[in-house]
Amino acid sequence: RVAFEDTSRRRIDPGLAELTAGNVFRTRLYPIPAQGSKRVRLHLEATLSDQGDSWRYRLPMYFKDPVARLHLRAETALIAGKPLSDDGKVDPDLRFDRSGTAWVAEYTREQVRPRSELAFRIPKGQGQAQIEAADVIDPAWRSVVALIDSGRPERDTAIRPRRIALFFDASASARERNRQHETAALAAWLKALNKVDVQLVAFRNDTDPVQRFSVRGGDGNALLAAIEALPLDGGSSYGAIDLRTLGKVDQVLIIGDGLSNFGASEPTLVDSDGRRPTVQLMHAAQRADHARLARIARAGGGEVIDLGALSSADEAAGRLLQRQWRLLATRSIGGSCSDISPQAPTAVERTLTISARCRGRGTLELKLGYGEDAVVTRSIAFGRAEPANAALADTVHRLWAQAWLAQLASAAKPDSAAMSAIGKRFGVVTAGTSLLVLDRIEDYVRYRVEPREAPLLAEYRRLIASQPKPLADPGLEARLQSLRQRWQEFRDYHAASYPGIETLLLPMAETEFAAWPDSTDKTWSAGRGQAQTLLKQSRTLAQRWLREGAEPDSRRSWERQAAAVVFAL
């Protein structure tokens, strides 16, 4: 933020993106000219949800104020079938037609205020839903993202609790949730349970008195009417949720977005007898603190049900009725995988997206089942397939980073240092890091902001190393602190991988060739021809790097050839 303010004053165009709470981001830009405009591109990346025969795409479209002009264009690859509607959530004007090598739909509207998400489904193509991307600095490491069938049985014995505790977030942010979807899912669940006693606890910064309802014949109208009558105002404290204030319950359902902005934020999920009933969470919010929701679900042995990702209220009710199918354990066979998300043990659905960082060639084995004994084994091969091309590789790395950051954030005490390091390394905005775009390498050095581009990063680290070191403070405590900091920097420096000849080779060759314009002079033409030959060799080597840099023998051979080209340049 300091860097943004300073560069703004010097009339240099910076851009800043920050994470405020949950999945809510704030963008700051300078300058926006008077009576003028500025174009901003927001790049959103996410895995598509599996709908059986299709993939489901969702785009948040919540706008607080009216939009003067909204132009929407959606494009999908032609290898898949024509995109399908999504149970009324797709805009009726969004009609897909074939255009060249893609399916395209677009329209323009004026003076509109979108309030709900845009969604449509893409028919599945052939092939396995798995992709790998080699690390540019060390190709032996790959980011792996795979979507697999978890093996969950199609039919299962339904869970029918007799006593339920229902906590309902009635803070001001509830106005932005789709409460009709939430109450429809709740009504479908109560209808399926038929007979159940419910304790309703509305909460904001504190809890309201408990309201008790007896649902008979699946009729939950009295309970739903009480929820509809709740005033929606004030802040929210998820620390107000305390099972010790209730009697014995078989299951707990929390309906809310997880945005806790007043007082304590972690609930007490143990009742007065020391028991831990299963805790489920459900919401229909575009703005939510997914990390907190996941953390509560993990602690309560349940899951988070995002109604926006489901097709009907009955599907949500089915999720609440089913036993928890869990990822029980993971292990690497041949090669190694680390930073796996989600981490076992955890509740999973019929389809499961696994993200990991893997080295070498091997198999990642998953054990799944209802309890401690695994009943299904799934395997993901890694290191054998051709890695993603350069245009897609950064997306794969960021998808892994997002999944691992979500895993770290769901811990009781998140490792903020590790999260900041991942955010800086892969260009992902976190609670501890912002995405800052500067124009000059000198500004990156001044504010100690690492650029993401490999050539810029190499220059940044070279300039940082050449900076004059301040004199040590004569005080003992200051000297010890300085020593600790330098030791940490020393360890981090030698533990990290740095861009090498693979990032410098092609820029060097392009610069050299550009220095030899066309000429009729024979000697000059010979020099230009040699520079052109070296440029072709450099391009070939650059294309081979991700493939050959992963194995020690092929890497040494590649480096010898690259060194010869650099020497010739």
N, C-alpha and C positions, 0 to 999 in steps of 0.2 A: 504494500500500500504506500510506503514511503517512496519507493522507486517510482510508482505511478504518479504521485503528487509532484515529485521533483522534475520528472521528465515533462509533465504537463506544463510546468512553469517555463520550461525552456523551449516550448513550442515544438516539441518532438512528439509524434503521434504514438502514444502507448495504448494498450488495451489490457483490461484486467477482468478475470472471471473468478468469483469466489463462491465457496459453498457456505450457505448461511445456516440451514437446519434441514435435517432429513435429506430429501432429494430436491431441495430448493436452492437455486443458484442466483447470484446477482452479478450483472455485468456492468462495468464502468468503461466509458470511452471518452477520448479527447482528441481533437476538438470536434464538436458538432456545429457547423457554421450557422450563423444567424440566418433565418429564413431559408435554410438549406436542409440537407439530409446527409446521412452517412449509412452506407450499406454494411451490415454485420452478418457474418455467417456463423451459425451455431451448428456444430457437428455432433450429432447424437449417435451413439453406437450401442447396440444391445442384441442379444440372441433372440430369435423368434421363438414363440411358444408353440409346442407341439399339440395339434388338434386331431391327431390320428391320421387322417388322409391329407392334411394340409398344415402349413405353417401360418401362424397368426401374427400380423404386424399391428403394433399400437403406437400411435403418436400422441403425446400429451398436447391438448389444444385449449388449455385454460387461460383465458385472457381477462384481466380485471377491468380493462377499459375497452370501448369499441375500437375496432381497427378500420382505418379509413379505406384501405384496399387490401384484400386478401387474395393472393394468387397461389393456388395449390397445384402441384404437379407430383404425381406418383408414378414411379417407373419400376418395373420388375423385369428380370431376365426372361428371354423368350424360351429358354430351355424348360421352364415350368409352364403349366397350363394357365389359362386366363384367370386372373384373380377373381375371387368370389365375394359376395356380400357377407356381412357378419351380423346376422340377426338384428338388423335395424341400426347397428352402430356405424355402419358405413354410410357416408353421405349419399343421398339419392342422385346427386349431380356427379358423383365420382364414378364414371363409366369408363372401363378399360377397352381400348382398341389397339390393334396391332400397328406398330410404327417401326419399320426397319427391323432391328434385332431385339426389340423390347415390346412389352405391353405398357402402354402409357395412358394415363387419365389426368386431366387437368381442367380447372375452371377458375373463374375470377368473380369475386363478390366485393361489394362496397358497403361500408358502414355496417359491419357485423361485429358481434362479440361472441366468438366461440367459447363454449363453457364445458364441452365434453370431449373426450378423446376421439380421434379418428382411428378406425380399425377396419382391416379387411384380411382375407385369408388367401394364401398362395398355395395352389396344389403342389404336392410333393413331387420331386423328380426322382430319378434313379440315383443310386449310389449311397454310400454311408455318410452320415452326418458327422464328419470328423475333419479337422483341419489342424495343421501344424505350421509353425513359423520359426525359422532359425534365427538365433540371436546374431545381430550384425557384428557385435564385438567378439563373441565366442560362439561360432556356429555349432559346437558340440552340444550346446544347450538349446532346447526348443520349448516354445510355449505351445501347449496342446489343449485344444478345446474339442470335446466330443459329446454328442447327445446319444444316449443309449436307452434301451428298454430295460427298466429295472427289474422286470420279472414279477411284478406284483400280480397276484391272482385276479382274474376277472371277477370272480364271485367271492364274497367274504361274509362272515357272520357280522351283522351290524351291532354296534355298541348302543345300548339303550339305557342311559343313566336314569335313575329315579329322582335325583336331586341335582339341580344345576344352579350355579352362581353366574349371573350375567352382569358384567361391568360394562357400562355404556359411557363413552367419552362424550359429554354434553358441553364441552367448551366451545368458544366462538369458532374454532376451526372446523367444527362439525357442520357448519353451514355450507362449507365447500365440498363436503362429501356427498356422494349420491345415496342419501338415506333411504330412498325408495328401494334401491337394490339391496341395501342392508336389511331392511325390514321384510322384504320379499323372501330373502334367503332364510331369515330367522323363522318366518311363518312356515316355510316348507319344511324346515327341520322339526319344528314343534308338531306339525301335522304327521310327520313320519314317526316321531316318538309316541304320539297318541296320548300317553299318560305320563306326566312329569310335574314335579314341583319346582318352581323357579323363584330365586331371590334376585330381584333387580336392584342394582346399586349404580346410580348415576354419579359421575364424578367430574369435577373440574379441578380447581386447586385443592379441593377437599371432597369428601364423599357426602352424598345426600343420605337420609335415613333409608334403611332397607325397605323395599316393597315386596310383598310375597304374593305369588299367584299359583293357583292350581290349574294346570292345563288338563282338560279331560276331552276325550274324543278328538284330540288334535286341534282344539279350538283355542288359539292364542290371542284372540281379538282384544281381550282386556289388557293383556301385557303390551300388545302393540299400540293400543290407544294411550297407555301410560308413557310409552317412549315418545310417541308423537307429541304429547303435551309438554315434554321437558323444555324449559327455556335454554337456549343455546347462547351462552355468553361466558366471558372471563377466560383466564388462562387455564392450563391443564398441568396436573402433576400426576404422573404415573406411579409415583411413590405413595400416593393415597390408596392404591389398591392393596388391601391387606386381608388375606384369607383368615387371619386369626379372629377377625370381628364377626365371622359367620359360623354357623354350625357345620355339621358334617355335610359335605357335598361330594358328588361322584365325578363331576366334570365342571370346568370353568371355561366360559367364553368371554373374551374381551373384544368389544367392538370399538375401534378407534384407529386414528392415523399414526399414533406413536409420537406425535409432536408434544414434548413435555417442556414447558417453558416457565414453570413456577414451582420452586421448591424441589423436593426430592424427585428423582426420575426412575428409580428402580423399585418395582413392586415386591411385596412379601408374598411368596407363593407357597408357604408352609402353613397349614392350619394349626389350631390350638392344640391338637393332639399329635403334632409332629408329622402328619401325613402330607404327601404331595399329590394331590389330584392332577389329572391331565389338564393342561391349560392350552386352549386353542385361541387364536386371534383371527379376526376377520375385519375387512374394511373395503370400502369402495371410494378410495381417495386418489386423486392424481398427485397431491402433495402429501408425502408421508415420510416418516423417519424409519426406513426399512431396516436399518441397523438395529435400532432399539426393538422393533417388533421381532426381528429374528433372534435377538438376544433373549427376550422374554420367552419366546417359543422354545428355544433350546433349553432354557432353565426349567420350563414346565413340561418338557417331554412332548410338546405338540408341534403344530405347524402354523404358518401364516397363510391365510386364505385371501388372496387378492381377487375380489369379485370382478374387477375389470378384466382379468385374464380368463374368466369362465364364461360359458355361453348361456347359462340359465341358473335360476334359483335352485332348481332340483339338483343340479350338479354340485352346487355349494352344500346343500343338505347332505348329499351323498358323501362329501368329503368329511363333514362333521360326524357322520355315522360310522365311518370305517375305522378299523384298527390301524395303528401306526405301522406302516411298512418302513423299515429303516435300513440305511447304509450302516453296516456294522463294523467293517474293517477294510483297509486297503493295504496293498503291498506291491513292491516292484520286483519283477523277476527278470534278471538280466538287464543291465542298465540301472538307472536310479531316477526316481521322481520325488519331488519335494513341493512344498507350498500347494498342496492339493485342496481344492475346494469343490463341494463342501467337505468338511472334515467329519470323519466318523467318530462317534455314532451320531446320526441325525435322521430325522424323518424325511422321506422322499416320496415322490409321486410315481406314477406309472412310467413316465419318462424322466430322465435325469441328465442334467448337463454337468459334466466333469471338466474342471480346468486344472492344469498342473504344469510345472516346469520340469522337463525330463531331459536326461543326458544319456547319450549312447543309444543302443538299440535294445529293446526289451518289451515287456508286457506289464501293464498296470492291472492288477487283479482286484476285483471288488467283491465283497461278501455282503449279501443282503438277506433280510428276513424279518420276522415279527419280533422276536426276542433275542436272546443271547445266541441261539443256534442259527447259523446261516442255512438257508434252504436254497439259495440261488447264488451262482457265481457268474460274474461277467468279466470279460477281458478286453482291454484296449491296447492294441499294438502301437508302439511309438518308435520313431527313428528310422522307419523303413520307407515310408511314403515320401514323395517329392514335396519339399516344403512349399508354402504359399509364395507366390511371386511378390516382388517388392511393393506393388501397389496395395496388396492385401495384408502384407506381413504386419505392418504397424497396427492395423485393426485387431488382428489376432492377439498381439502382445497386450494391447489395451484391454481386450475382453478378459484375458487372464488376470491382468492387474486389477480390473474392477471387481472380479469375483473374489480375488484374494484379499483385497481391501475390505470388501463386505464381510469376509470371514474374520479378519482381524478386528473390525469394528464391532462384531457381535460378541467379543470377549467381555468378561466382567470388567476388566481393566485393559482397554485397548492399548497396544504398543504404539504410541503416537510417533515415536522416532522412526520405527520401521514403516509405518504408513506414509510418513512424509518422504522417506527415501524412495519408496515405490512410486509415489506421486511424481517426484522429480524425475526419476529414471524413465518413466513411460508417459509423462505428460498428462497425468490424470489429476483433476482437481480434487483435493481432499480437505478435511477440516483444518489441517495444518499447513496446507500449501495452496497457492493461487496459481492460476495460469496467466503469466505475464508475457506480453509480446512487446519487445523493444526493437528499436531500429539499429542500434550501434552496439558492437562488441564491447566498447568501453563502458557502456551502461550496465551490461551484464556483469562485468568485472567489478565495477564500483559497488553494486548492490549485492554481490555474491549470489547471483541468480544463474543457475546452470542452464544454458540453452540445450534444446533437445537434439538439434541437427549435429551429426557426428563431426563434420569439419569445424563447425563453430565451437563444439565442445572441446575439441583438441586445442584450438586457439585459445579458448577461455582458460583451460588448465595451464597452458604455457604462460599466459599472462599472469595468472594467479601465482605461479611458482616464481615469477620474476619480481613480484611486489616486494618492496623493502619491509623487513620485519621490525616491528616496534621494539624498543628497549624493554627489557624485563623489569617489572616492578620490584623494587628492593624489598618489599614486604614479604614475609615468609608465606602467608596464606595466598598472596597473589602469585608467588613463584610456583607454589604447589598446584594451584588452579591452572596456571599456564602449562605446567608439565603434564598434567592430566589431559588437557585439551590437545596438546601436541602429540601425546602418545596415542590418543584416540584418532587424530588425523592421520598419524603414521600407519596405524593398523588399517584404517579405512582405505588409505591410499594403496597399500600393498594387497589388500583383499579385493579391490575393485579391478575390473577389466577396462582397458582403455582402447580407443580407436587407434589403429596402427596403419601399416602400409596399405591395407585394403581400402581405407577411406581417403587416402591421399593420392593414390596412383592415378585414377581417372582424372581428377581435377588438375593434376600436374601435366598430364598428357594433353588435355584440352587447352590449357594455358600456353603450352609450348607450341602447339599447332597454330593457335590464334596469332602467335608472334611471327608467323611466316606467311604473309599475304602472297597472292599470285605475282609472279614476275617473269620477264623474258630472260633474265640472267640465268645461265645454265647452272652456275655454282649455287645460286640462291634456290633454283628449282630443285636441285638435288637435296638441299637441306630441308626444303618443304616436303619433299617426298619421304625423306627419312622420318620427319615428324609425323606425317600421316600414317606411316607404317606402325610407328610406336603407339599412335592413338588407337589404331585397330587392335593391336595386341592388348592394350590396356582395357579396351571394352570387352574383349573376349575373357580376359582374366577376371574382370569385375563380375561378369555373368557366371563364372565358375566358382566364385568365392564361397557362396552359401553352401554349395554342394561339397566342395573339396575341403573347405575349412573345418568341417566337422570331425574329420578323422586325422589323427596325428601324422600318418605317413603322407597322405595326399596334401595335408596342410603344409608340411615341410617342402614338398615339391613345388607347390603353388608359390610359397614365399621365395624360393630360389628364383623362379621365373620372374616374379614381380620385382625382385631386387635387381635382376639383370636389366629389366626395362627402365627402372628408376635410374640406374647407373648410366644407361644410354641417354636418357633424357637430360 
